[in-house]
Amino acid sequence: MATPMKTNRPSTAPFRAGSARPANKGKPSQSVEVNSLLRNQLAHLWPTISNNAALQKECATALPQLFLYCQVLQLEAEQLVLAAPNAALASKLKQQLPKLQTALQKAGWQINAIRIKVQVTLALHNEPAEKQCLFSDSALKAFDSLEKNLAGSKHNDELLGALRTLLNRHKK
């Protein structure tokens, strides 16, 4: 006896109560609407997006430390516009522009000028620092005891503050 072959095509059977598939009452599905939007209204942006992404990757290859924070904004009429999150990074980037332009030209990009815009809204990724040191319970008790028994004087104020910070950071 032959078994029926399964296909990936949706069933054309009508919706029945208790069925897992809801009835389609003539409305296009959401994915069809999204695909239509992408195809009709945003398709002209795709070449620019892919071009900027490739350029961002090339810049990150040339200056990896700076392009952790800087971004390619646009390339128009052989002029590249870059964004930096603050003036300090913009200044560092400005010093490296000849190196960047040479690297991009060697990679085949036709770039005759590079401008930098400071965009403060670009936030640096402030990731919380990983604990580099884990103390045992006995070490934390010893620091706690030292903090409680250390005489309060102007010479010990900084040490007491550091001990309090250390203990607060390592509380469980």
Buried (B, 14 or more C-beta within 10 A) or exposed (E): EEEEEEEEEEEEEEEEEEEEEEEEEEEEEEEEEEEEEEEEEEEEEEEEEEBBEEBBEBBBEBBEEBBEBBBBBBBEEEEBBBBBBBEEBBEBBBEBBEEBBEBBEEBEBEBEEBEBEBBEEBEEEEEEEEEEEEBEEEEBEEBBEEBEEEEEEEEEEEEBEEBEEBBEEBEE
